[in-house]
Structure formats: C-alpha cells, structure tokens
Amino acid sequence: MPRVLFAWTLALALAPALQAADWFQFRGPDGSGHTEAKLPTEWGPKTNVTWRKEVPGVGWSSPVVAGGRVYLTTAVPQSGGYSLRAVCLDAKTGGTVWDVEVFKQGANAPKIHSKNSHASPSAVVEDGRVYVHFGHLGTACLDAKEGTKVWATQELAYKPVHGNGGSPIVTGKHLIFSIDGTDKQAVIALDKTTGKVGWQTPRPSKPGVNPFSFSTPQLITVKGREQLISAGSGSVLSLDPATGKELWRATYGAGYSVVPKPVFANGLVYVCTGYNTPNLVAIKPDGTGDVTATHVAFTVKKNVPHNPSVIAVGDALYMVSDNGMLTCLDAKTGAERWTERVGGNFSASPLCANGLIYLLDEAGTATVFKPGDSYDEVAKNKLGERALASFGVDGDALLVRTEKALYKIEKR
C-alpha cells in the first residue's frame, strides 16, 4: 500500500477513538473550555434530558469522557470517614460500568471548605488508563475498562487548607499536578507508568502570603517550546514539562487560594490571582527568569473571579465573578467592553461551544449567551440542584454534575 494511502487509512481508523476521547480532562482537550459540539441551548429537569444518574456520595470533580464512558470521582461517607471512589458510567445510557474504592479517608483528615468536597479534582484519561487524584490523600492510575488499580501512591502527603482541589494533567511520560499546602508548595510530575516521582519543582514562597492554592496546570506551546503553566499563591511558574526546570516566573502580590486555571490565548497567559482581592494578570510567555517587571502586559482589578476560570473567544476575554458579574474584556489590552449582571453565585468555569458561551451557577441555573460587542442572552435553564462542578461534553451532549446526580443533556 502506498505510504500516503496507508497514512490516510490509519487516520480514518483512529478517528472514532480520538473523537470518543474528546473531553478527556478538566476543561476539555486543550484545557481551555472550548468545543465545536452543537450543544442544546434549552433544557430543564424534564426537557432535553437523555438520562439522569444519581451518583453516590459527594464530589465536585467535573465529568470527563473517553471511549463512550464517563468518569467521575466521589467521596462516600462511611463510619469514621469516607470511601474515596472512582465511578465509570456508560455515556449512552448512564448505567454504572464500575464503581471502585481507590483510597479510604479516616476521621482525622483535615476539614474541608463548605464549597469543597473530598473528591474535587477531575480525572484525566489517556491510552486506556484513568488517572484520579485526591490531593493530599493520594493519586492513582486505574484500568479504564475494568477499574482495577495499575498503581496508587500516598507518598506525597502535605498539609492542606480547605481540602483538595486542583486537577492533574498528562503530558509526555508524566502525570503533573500542583501541591500547595501550608508545609509544602511544589509542582509534581509522576511517571504515569509507575507512579514514581519523575521530578518535583518547589514553588518559591513569599513572606506574608498564605501558601495554599488549588489551581490546575495548563500546557502551552510558545515558539515551538512546550511550557507548563502553574499558578499558585503569590506567583505563577512556567516550567519545562519534561524536566521541571523553571523557564520563567511572575509574581502578583499577596494573592492566595488560587483556584482558576490559567488560560493561553492571543499570545498571552491569563492568570487570576486568588483571594482576598483577585486581579487578572496577562503575561507574555516568551521571557526568562523573573519577568514581573518586563512581561506583564496588563492587570485588571474589577470583577475578577475567585473560583471560575476565564475563557477567551477571538480577541475578547470573558469572565464571570463569583457573585454573578459577567465582564467582556479586550483580550489584548484588558480594556472593559461591557459588564452585565447575570445573577447567581458561580464556581464552575465557562464553556464555549459552537459560537455560544455557557455559564453554570451554584443553584444549577445555566445562562447561555452569544459572545459579541454587547450582552446577547440566548437562554436560561434551571435544574434546581446545587452545582459547583464545571461542564463536560460527550459528542453533541452536555454533561452537568449536580450535588445529587449527573445529567446528560442533548436535543431530543
């Protein structure tokens, strides 16, 4: 067979598998919250709901999808503690494929924030493996088909504040996540085959800054060079994802408990700086060393979120504050284009699908609007259940996790 024809045949053969694994990590395939899926714009408890599956326990990890299956983590109360579990559902029917205990949490575990859970980091799926992370309580690799453990480690314990939060990502031969507790702050890379530490890079601590944070790293490529962007208390680091070597860093005062995931667009890295007064800092990612004085393009101080990540669409940046103020910024200058109160309180990160942006508030009300020069609301949809997890996507269906259940929503 000619080489070109072979390559085309191979691509066709692989296409279904790649499509099936579309939403394999927190905020989608490139971690930015974007999809070309044609998602429904209207739904309710009995409208456009393909299935509703009650999930045992409590968990705010966002749903991820691969190979026609949905993966979640949850914490089920037991006498004296919790069973920390991974759950696999059939994406077509919502039926349980497997439900396995990964770790046990004893009664002496640190208390969590009222808006957190003992199972908040989202899973990540790659090559038939599911990686689940419970922060200070441990990390594991499971067989995606059966749910059996490939490896598990609890060797990276640290002292958290408010529980666990940031999700892991996979790149190259590593599973990477951030550790930001009171006693240790670092970016960790585990060998994804064995679970052993491949590298760990300490995060520089700043005197007077609360050290704990919960952000998920973001992988970017700038001028052919891969960078791992990890935001924490007081600073954001760019690391070589293969070695952990620091490429650059930028500091931003006393910000702590950083939750939003960094976003890369328009040649800039956008970082929200956390509590108590969050700023949005836009950084040019082509520097070396401490770039605070040379590569910060702009800083925004108004209506910046503590918890939801931002989303870039074209030359605009959209962010919804925790108290429901939606703002559109010029993504290159930070200038405000418009602001609209959409109501509600927000923790989930926005999603952009087929030219529309989806927001989900903590009461389970979703706002759909069309990005542009002014606020253009398309729909509001209520499920009536508490919701802190971010959206998942399965084909042209939306996955919404509430406190009680997971919904698959699609046009019917």
GUDOVEX-879453 format. One record per residue (C-alpha): residue number from 1; x, y, z. Coordinates in Angstrom, 1 decimal, decimal comma, padded with zeros to 4 digits. Layout:
N
+-----+--------+--------+--------+
: seq :      u :      v :      w :
+-----+--------+--------+--------+
: NUM :      X :      Y :      Z :
...
+-----+--------+--------+--------+
# end
This chain:
412
+-----+--------+--------+--------+
: seq :      u :      v :      w :
+-----+--------+--------+--------+
:   1 :  000,0 :  000,0 :  000,0 :
:   2 :  001,4 :  003,5 : -000,9 :
:   3 :  002,6 :  005,4 :  002,1 :
:   4 :  000,1 :  008,3 :  001,7 :
:   5 : -002,8 :  005,9 :  001,3 :
:   6 : -001,7 :  004,0 :  004,4 :
:   7 : -001,5 :  007,2 :  006,4 :
:   8 : -005,0 :  008,2 :  005,3 :
:   9 : -006,4 :  004,7 :  006,2 :
:  10 : -004,7 :  004,8 :  009,6 :
:  11 : -006,2 :  008,3 :  010,2 :
:  12 : -009,7 :  007,1 :  009,4 :
:  13 : -009,2 :  004,1 :  011,7 :
:  14 : -008,1 :  006,2 :  014,6 :
:  15 : -010,7 :  008,9 :  014,1 :
:  16 : -013,5 :  007,3 :  016,1 :
:  17 : -011,2 :  006,6 :  019,1 :
:  18 : -009,9 :  010,2 :  019,1 :
:  19 : -013,4 :  011,6 :  018,8 :
:  20 : -014,7 :  009,4 :  021,6 :
:  21 : -011,9 :  010,7 :  023,9 :
:  22 : -012,8 :  014,3 :  023,2 :
:  23 : -013,4 :  015,6 :  026,7 :
:  24 : -010,7 :  013,6 :  028,5 :
:  25 : -009,7 :  016,1 :  031,1 :
:  26 : -010,8 :  019,2 :  033,0 :
:  27 : -012,0 :  021,9 :  030,6 :
:  28 : -011,6 :  019,7 :  027,5 :
:  29 : -008,9 :  018,5 :  025,2 :
:  30 : -006,7 :  021,6 :  025,3 :
:  31 : -007,8 :  022,7 :  028,8 :
:  32 : -009,3 :  026,0 :  027,5 :
:  33 : -013,0 :  025,2 :  027,8 :
:  34 : -013,7 :  025,1 :  024,0 :
:  35 : -015,5 :  022,6 :  021,8 :
:  36 : -017,1 :  022,6 :  018,4 :
:  37 : -020,0 :  020,5 :  019,6 :
:  38 : -023,5 :  021,6 :  018,8 :
:  39 : -024,9 :  021,6 :  022,3 :
:  40 : -028,5 :  022,2 :  023,2 :
:  41 : -029,4 :  025,7 :  024,4 :
:  42 : -032,6 :  024,8 :  026,3 :
:  43 : -033,2 :  022,2 :  029,0 :
:  44 : -034,8 :  021,5 :  032,3 :
:  45 : -035,5 :  018,6 :  034,7 :
:  46 : -037,8 :  017,0 :  032,1 :
:  47 : -036,7 :  018,8 :  028,9 :
:  48 : -033,8 :  017,5 :  026,6 :
:  49 : -032,6 :  015,2 :  029,4 :
:  50 : -031,4 :  011,9 :  027,9 :
:  51 : -030,6 :  010,5 :  031,3 :
:  52 : -030,1 :  011,5 :  034,9 :
:  53 : -027,9 :  009,2 :  037,0 :
:  54 : -027,6 :  009,7 :  040,8 :
:  55 : -024,0 :  009,4 :  042,0 :
:  56 : -023,4 :  008,1 :  045,5 :
:  57 : -021,6 :  010,3 :  048,0 :
:  58 : -020,4 :  013,9 :  047,3 :
:  59 : -017,9 :  015,0 :  044,7 :
:  60 : -017,3 :  018,2 :  042,7 :
:  61 : -014,9 :  016,7 :  040,1 :
:  62 : -016,1 :  017,6 :  036,6 :
:  63 : -017,1 :  014,7 :  034,3 :
:  64 : -014,6 :  013,6 :  031,7 :
:  65 : -015,3 :  011,3 :  028,7 :
:  66 : -013,4 :  008,8 :  026,7 :
:  67 : -014,3 :  005,8 :  024,6 :
:  68 : -018,1 :  006,1 :  025,2 :
:  69 : -017,6 :  006,2 :  029,0 :
:  70 : -017,9 :  009,0 :  031,6 :
:  71 : -015,5 :  009,1 :  034,6 :
:  72 : -016,1 :  010,8 :  037,9 :
:  73 : -014,7 :  010,7 :  041,5 :
:  74 : -016,8 :  010,8 :  044,6 :
:  75 : -016,5 :  010,5 :  048,4 :
:  76 : -019,0 :  008,2 :  050,1 :
:  77 : -019,4 :  008,7 :  053,8 :
:  78 : -018,6 :  005,7 :  055,9 :
:  79 : -018,3 :  005,1 :  059,7 :
:  80 : -015,3 :  007,2 :  060,8 :
:  81 : -014,5 :  008,7 :  057,4 :
:  82 : -015,0 :  008,4 :  053,6 :
:  83 : -014,5 :  005,9 :  050,8 :
:  84 : -012,8 :  007,8 :  048,0 :
:  85 : -014,1 :  006,3 :  044,8 :
:  86 : -013,8 :  006,4 :  041,0 :
:  87 : -017,0 :  005,8 :  039,0 :
:  88 : -017,4 :  004,8 :  035,4 :
:  89 : -020,7 :  005,3 :  033,6 :
:  90 : -021,9 :  004,2 :  030,1 :
:  91 : -022,2 :  007,5 :  028,2 :
:  92 : -025,1 :  006,3 :  026,2 :
:  93 : -027,3 :  005,0 :  029,0 :
:  94 : -025,9 :  006,4 :  032,2 :
:  95 : -025,6 :  002,9 :  033,6 :
:  96 : -022,8 :  002,1 :  036,0 :
:  97 : -019,9 :  000,2 :  034,4 :
:  98 : -017,8 :  000,1 :  037,5 :
:  99 : -017,5 :  001,8 :  040,9 :
: 100 : -014,3 :  001,2 :  042,8 :
: 101 : -012,8 :  002,3 :  046,1 :
: 102 : -009,4 :  004,0 :  045,5 :
: 103 : -008,5 :  005,2 :  049,0 :
: 104 : -010,0 :  005,4 :  052,5 :
: 105 : -010,1 :  008,7 :  054,3 :
: 106 : -010,0 :  008,4 :  058,1 :
: 107 : -011,9 :  010,6 :  060,6 :
: 108 : -008,7 :  012,5 :  061,4 :
: 109 : -008,5 :  014,1 :  057,9 :
: 110 : -008,4 :  017,9 :  057,8 :
: 111 : -011,7 :  019,7 :  057,4 :
: 112 : -012,8 :  021,0 :  054,0 :
: 113 : -014,4 :  024,2 :  052,9 :
: 114 : -018,2 :  024,2 :  052,7 :
: 115 : -017,9 :  024,7 :  048,9 :
: 116 : -015,4 :  021,9 :  048,5 :
: 117 : -015,6 :  018,1 :  048,6 :
: 118 : -013,3 :  015,3 :  049,4 :
: 119 : -013,3 :  014,4 :  045,7 :
: 120 : -012,9 :  017,7 :  043,8 :
: 121 : -010,0 :  017,1 :  041,3 :
: 122 : -011,2 :  015,9 :  037,9 :
: 123 : -009,9 :  012,6 :  036,4 :
: 124 : -007,8 :  012,5 :  033,2 :
: 125 : -008,0 :  009,7 :  030,7 :
: 126 : -005,3 :  008,5 :  028,2 :
: 127 : -004,5 :  005,3 :  026,4 :
: 128 : -006,9 :  003,1 :  028,3 :
: 129 : -005,8 :  004,5 :  031,7 :
: 130 : -007,7 :  006,7 :  034,1 :
: 131 : -005,7 :  008,9 :  036,5 :
: 132 : -007,5 :  010,0 :  039,6 :
: 133 : -006,2 :  012,5 :  042,2 :
: 134 : -007,4 :  013,2 :  045,7 :
: 135 : -004,8 :  015,9 :  046,5 :
: 136 : -003,1 :  015,2 :  049,9 :
: 137 : -005,0 :  011,9 :  050,1 :
: 138 : -003,3 :  010,2 :  047,2 :
: 139 : -003,1 :  009,6 :  043,4 :
: 140 : -003,8 :  006,5 :  041,4 :
: 141 : -003,9 :  005,0 :  037,9 :
: 142 : -006,8 :  002,7 :  037,0 :
: 143 : -007,5 :  000,5 :  034,0 :
: 144 : -010,2 :  002,4 :  032,2 :
: 145 : -012,0 : -000,8 :  031,1 :
: 146 : -012,2 : -002,7 :  034,4 :
: 147 : -011,4 : -000,1 :  037,1 :
: 148 : -008,6 : -002,2 :  038,5 :
: 149 : -005,6 : -000,4 :  040,1 :
: 150 : -002,4 : -000,1 :  038,0 :
: 151 : -000,7 :  001,8 :  040,7 :
: 152 : -001,5 :  004,0 :  043,6 :
: 153 :  000,6 :  006,3 :  045,8 :
: 154 :  000,1 :  008,3 :  049,0 :
: 155 :  003,7 :  009,2 :  049,4 :
: 156 :  003,2 :  012,9 :  048,6 :
: 157 :  001,1 :  013,9 :  051,7 :
: 158 :  001,0 :  017,5 :  052,7 :
: 159 : -001,0 :  019,7 :  055,0 :
: 160 : -003,9 :  021,2 :  053,1 :
: 161 : -006,2 :  024,1 :  053,9 :
: 162 : -009,9 :  023,6 :  052,9 :
: 163 : -009,2 :  020,2 :  051,3 :
: 164 : -008,1 :  019,2 :  047,8 :
: 165 : -008,8 :  021,0 :  044,6 :
: 166 : -006,5 :  021,2 :  041,5 :
: 167 : -006,8 :  018,6 :  038,8 :
: 168 : -003,9 :  016,7 :  037,2 :
: 169 : -002,9 :  016,8 :  033,5 :
: 170 : -001,0 :  014,3 :  031,4 :
: 171 :  001,8 :  015,2 :  029,0 :
: 172 :  004,7 :  013,1 :  027,6 :
: 173 :  005,5 :  010,4 :  030,2 :
: 174 :  004,2 :  012,3 :  033,2 :
: 175 :  001,1 :  013,0 :  035,2 :
: 176 :  001,5 :  016,5 :  036,6 :
: 177 : -000,3 :  018,4 :  039,4 :
: 178 :  000,4 :  021,1 :  041,9 :
: 179 :  000,9 :  020,7 :  045,6 :
: 180 :  000,2 :  023,9 :  047,6 :
: 181 : -000,3 :  023,3 :  051,3 :
: 182 :  000,9 :  025,0 :  054,4 :
: 183 :  004,0 :  022,9 :  054,7 :
: 184 :  004,9 :  022,2 :  051,0 :
: 185 :  004,4 :  024,1 :  047,7 :
: 186 :  005,6 :  022,4 :  044,6 :
: 187 :  004,7 :  021,2 :  041,1 :
: 188 :  005,0 :  017,4 :  040,9 :
: 189 :  005,4 :  015,1 :  037,9 :
: 190 :  004,8 :  011,4 :  038,4 :
: 191 :  005,9 :  008,7 :  035,9 :
: 192 :  002,5 :  007,8 :  034,5 :
: 193 :  003,6 :  004,2 :  034,1 :
: 194 :  004,8 :  003,5 :  037,7 :
: 195 :  003,5 :  006,4 :  039,8 :
: 196 :  007,1 :  007,2 :  040,9 :
: 197 :  008,2 :  010,9 :  041,2 :
: 198 :  009,8 :  011,9 :  037,9 :
: 199 :  010,6 :  015,4 :  039,0 :
: 200 :  009,4 :  018,0 :  041,5 :
: 201 :  010,0 :  021,7 :  041,4 :
: 202 :  009,5 :  023,7 :  044,6 :
: 203 :  007,3 :  026,8 :  044,3 :
: 204 :  009,1 :  029,9 :  045,8 :
: 205 :  007,2 :  031,0 :  048,9 :
: 206 :  006,6 :  034,7 :  049,6 :
: 207 :  006,8 :  036,0 :  053,2 :
: 208 :  003,4 :  037,1 :  054,5 :
: 209 :  001,5 :  035,3 :  051,7 :
: 210 : -000,8 :  032,4 :  052,6 :
: 211 :  000,8 :  029,4 :  050,8 :
: 212 : -002,2 :  027,3 :  049,9 :
: 213 : -003,8 :  027,2 :  046,5 :
: 214 : -005,8 :  024,8 :  044,2 :
: 215 : -005,1 :  025,7 :  040,6 :
: 216 : -004,8 :  023,2 :  037,7 :
: 217 : -001,7 :  023,5 :  035,4 :
: 218 : -002,0 :  024,4 :  031,8 :
: 219 :  000,2 :  023,1 :  029,0 :
: 220 :  001,1 :  025,7 :  026,2 :
: 221 :  003,5 :  025,9 :  023,3 :
: 222 :  005,3 :  029,1 :  022,5 :
: 223 :  007,7 :  029,4 :  019,6 :
: 224 :  008,0 :  025,6 :  019,4 :
: 225 :  008,8 :  025,3 :  023,1 :
: 226 :  006,3 :  023,5 :  025,5 :
: 227 :  005,6 :  025,2 :  028,8 :
: 228 :  003,8 :  024,0 :  031,8 :
: 229 :  002,0 :  027,0 :  033,5 :
: 230 :  001,2 :  026,5 :  037,2 :
: 231 : -000,4 :  029,3 :  039,2 :
: 232 :  000,0 :  029,4 :  043,0 :
: 233 :  000,0 :  031,8 :  045,9 :
: 234 :  001,8 :  035,0 :  045,0 :
: 235 :  003,3 :  033,7 :  041,7 :
: 236 :  002,9 :  031,8 :  038,5 :
: 237 :  005,6 :  029,5 :  037,2 :
: 238 :  006,4 :  028,3 :  033,7 :
: 239 :  008,3 :  025,0 :  033,7 :
: 240 :  009,7 :  022,6 :  031,2 :
: 241 :  007,1 :  019,8 :  031,4 :
: 242 :  009,8 :  017,1 :  030,6 :
: 243 :  012,3 :  018,1 :  033,3 :
: 244 :  010,6 :  020,6 :  035,7 :
: 245 :  013,2 :  023,2 :  035,0 :
: 246 :  011,9 :  026,7 :  035,6 :
: 247 :  011,6 :  028,8 :  032,4 :
: 248 :  010,1 :  032,0 :  033,9 :
: 249 :  008,1 :  033,3 :  036,8 :
: 250 :  005,9 :  036,3 :  037,5 :
: 251 :  004,8 :  037,5 :  040,9 :
: 252 :  001,5 :  039,2 :  041,9 :
: 253 :  001,5 :  040,4 :  045,4 :
: 254 : -000,4 :  038,6 :  048,2 :
: 255 : -002,9 :  036,6 :  046,2 :
: 256 : -003,5 :  033,1 :  047,7 :
: 257 : -006,0 :  030,3 :  047,5 :
: 258 : -005,7 :  030,5 :  043,7 :
: 259 : -008,4 :  028,3 :  042,0 :
: 260 : -008,9 :  029,4 :  038,3 :
: 261 : -006,9 :  027,5 :  035,7 :
: 262 : -004,5 :  029,7 :  033,6 :
: 263 : -005,6 :  030,4 :  030,0 :
: 264 : -003,4 :  031,0 :  027,0 :
: 265 : -004,7 :  032,9 :  024,0 :
: 266 : -003,8 :  035,9 :  021,9 :
: 267 : -000,1 :  035,4 :  022,8 :
: 268 : -000,8 :  036,0 :  026,5 :
: 269 : -001,2 :  033,8 :  029,6 :
: 270 : -004,1 :  035,0 :  031,8 :
: 271 : -003,9 :  034,3 :  035,5 :
: 272 : -006,4 :  035,1 :  038,2 :
: 273 : -004,5 :  035,8 :  041,5 :
: 274 : -006,9 :  034,5 :  044,1 :
: 275 : -008,1 :  035,8 :  047,4 :
: 276 : -008,6 :  038,2 :  049,0 :
: 277 : -008,9 :  040,7 :  046,2 :
: 278 : -008,4 :  038,9 :  042,9 :
: 279 : -006,7 :  040,5 :  039,9 :
: 280 : -006,4 :  039,3 :  036,3 :
: 281 : -002,7 :  039,4 :  035,2 :
: 282 : -001,9 :  039,0 :  031,5 :
: 283 :  001,7 :  037,8 :  030,9 :
: 284 :  003,8 :  037,5 :  027,7 :
: 285 :  005,2 :  033,9 :  027,9 :
: 286 :  008,4 :  034,4 :  026,0 :
: 287 :  010,7 :  035,6 :  028,8 :
: 288 :  013,3 :  034,0 :  031,1 :
: 289 :  013,7 :  034,3 :  034,8 :
: 290 :  011,6 :  036,8 :  036,8 :
: 291 :  009,5 :  038,6 :  034,2 :
: 292 :  007,3 :  040,5 :  036,5 :
: 293 :  008,7 :  043,9 :  035,5 :
: 294 :  009,1 :  043,2 :  031,8 :
: 295 :  006,4 :  040,8 :  030,6 :
: 296 :  003,2 :  041,7 :  032,3 :
: 297 :  001,0 :  043,2 :  029,5 :
: 298 : -001,8 :  044,4 :  031,8 :
: 299 : -003,6 :  043,9 :  035,1 :
: 300 : -007,4 :  044,0 :  035,6 :
: 301 : -008,8 :  044,6 :  039,1 :
: 302 : -012,6 :  044,8 :  038,6 :
: 303 : -015,0 :  041,9 :  038,8 :
: 304 : -012,2 :  039,2 :  038,6 :
: 305 : -013,3 :  035,7 :  039,7 :
: 306 : -012,0 :  033,9 :  042,8 :
: 307 : -013,1 :  030,5 :  041,5 :
: 308 : -014,3 :  030,2 :  037,9 :
: 309 : -011,6 :  030,2 :  035,2 :
: 310 : -011,8 :  032,8 :  032,3 :
: 311 : -012,5 :  032,0 :  028,7 :
: 312 : -011,0 :  033,6 :  025,6 :
: 313 : -013,1 :  033,9 :  022,3 :
: 314 : -011,4 :  035,7 :  019,5 :
: 315 : -010,0 :  039,0 :  020,7 :
: 316 : -012,2 :  039,0 :  023,7 :
: 317 : -011,8 :  037,6 :  027,2 :
: 318 : -014,9 :  036,7 :  029,2 :
: 319 : -015,0 :  036,2 :  033,0 :
: 320 : -017,8 :  035,7 :  035,5 :
: 321 : -017,2 :  036,8 :  039,1 :
: 322 : -018,3 :  034,6 :  042,0 :
: 323 : -021,2 :  037,0 :  042,6 :
: 324 : -022,5 :  036,9 :  039,0 :
: 325 : -020,9 :  039,9 :  037,3 :
: 326 : -020,1 :  038,9 :  033,7 :
: 327 : -017,4 :  041,0 :  032,0 :
: 328 : -016,1 :  041,2 :  028,5 :
: 329 : -012,6 :  042,5 :  028,1 :
: 330 : -010,4 :  043,3 :  025,2 :
: 331 : -008,0 :  040,3 :  025,4 :
: 332 : -005,0 :  042,2 :  024,1 :
: 333 : -005,3 :  045,4 :  026,3 :
: 334 : -007,6 :  044,4 :  029,2 :
: 335 : -010,0 :  047,3 :  028,4 :
: 336 : -013,5 :  046,6 :  029,5 :
: 337 : -016,0 :  046,3 :  026,7 :
: 338 : -019,1 :  045,6 :  028,7 :
: 339 : -020,4 :  044,2 :  032,0 :
: 340 : -023,7 :  042,5 :  032,8 :
: 341 : -025,2 :  041,1 :  036,0 :
: 342 : -026,3 :  037,6 :  035,1 :
: 343 : -027,3 :  036,7 :  038,7 :
: 344 : -026,5 :  033,9 :  041,0 :
: 345 : -023,2 :  032,8 :  042,6 :
: 346 : -020,6 :  031,0 :  040,5 :
: 347 : -017,9 :  028,4 :  041,0 :
: 348 : -018,0 :  026,4 :  037,7 :
: 349 : -015,8 :  027,5 :  034,8 :
: 350 : -017,5 :  028,7 :  031,5 :
: 351 : -017,7 :  026,6 :  028,3 :
: 352 : -017,6 :  027,9 :  024,7 :
: 353 : -019,5 :  025,6 :  022,2 :
: 354 : -020,3 :  026,3 :  018,6 :
: 355 : -020,1 :  030,1 :  019,0 :
: 356 : -022,0 :  030,3 :  022,3 :
: 357 : -020,8 :  030,6 :  025,9 :
: 358 : -022,4 :  028,5 :  028,7 :
: 359 : -022,3 :  029,5 :  032,4 :
: 360 : -023,5 :  027,4 :  035,3 :
: 361 : -024,3 :  029,0 :  038,7 :
: 362 : -024,3 :  027,3 :  042,1 :
: 363 : -028,0 :  026,8 :  042,1 :
: 364 : -027,9 :  024,8 :  038,9 :
: 365 : -029,1 :  027,6 :  036,6 :
: 366 : -027,3 :  027,8 :  033,3 :
: 367 : -027,0 :  031,0 :  031,2 :
: 368 : -026,3 :  030,7 :  027,5 :
: 369 : -025,2 :  033,9 :  025,6 :
: 370 : -023,7 :  034,8 :  022,3 :
: 371 : -020,3 :  036,5 :  022,6 :
: 372 : -020,0 :  039,9 :  020,9 :
: 373 : -019,9 :  043,6 :  021,3 :
: 374 : -022,8 :  043,6 :  023,8 :
: 375 : -024,5 :  041,1 :  026,1 :
: 376 : -026,8 :  038,9 :  024,0 :
: 377 : -028,6 :  036,3 :  026,1 :
: 378 : -029,9 :  033,2 :  024,3 :
: 379 : -031,4 :  031,2 :  027,2 :
: 380 : -031,6 :  030,4 :  030,9 :
: 381 : -032,1 :  026,9 :  032,1 :
: 382 : -032,8 :  025,6 :  035,6 :
: 383 : -032,2 :  022,2 :  037,0 :
: 384 : -032,9 :  023,2 :  040,6 :
: 385 : -030,0 :  021,3 :  042,1 :
: 386 : -026,8 :  022,7 :  043,6 :
: 387 : -023,9 :  022,7 :  041,1 :
: 388 : -020,3 :  023,6 :  041,6 :
: 389 : -018,6 :  021,3 :  039,0 :
: 390 : -017,7 :  022,5 :  035,5 :
: 391 : -019,4 :  021,2 :  032,3 :
: 392 : -018,4 :  018,0 :  030,5 :
: 393 : -019,1 :  017,3 :  026,8 :
: 394 : -020,0 :  014,0 :  025,1 :
: 395 : -020,4 :  014,4 :  021,3 :
: 396 : -023,2 :  017,0 :  021,0 :
: 397 : -024,4 :  016,4 :  024,5 :
: 398 : -023,8 :  018,4 :  027,6 :
: 399 : -022,8 :  016,8 :  030,9 :
: 400 : -023,9 :  018,6 :  034,1 :
: 401 : -023,0 :  017,4 :  037,5 :
: 402 : -025,1 :  018,5 :  040,4 :
: 403 : -024,8 :  017,7 :  044,1 :
: 404 : -027,1 :  014,7 :  043,6 :
: 405 : -026,7 :  013,4 :  040,0 :
: 406 : -025,1 :  013,6 :  036,6 :
: 407 : -027,2 :  014,8 :  033,7 :
: 408 : -026,8 :  014,1 :  030,0 :
: 409 : -028,5 :  016,8 :  028,1 :
: 410 : -029,0 :  016,8 :  024,3 :
: 411 : -031,5 :  017,9 :  021,7 :
: 412 : -034,3 :  015,3 :  021,6 :
+-----+--------+--------+--------+
# end
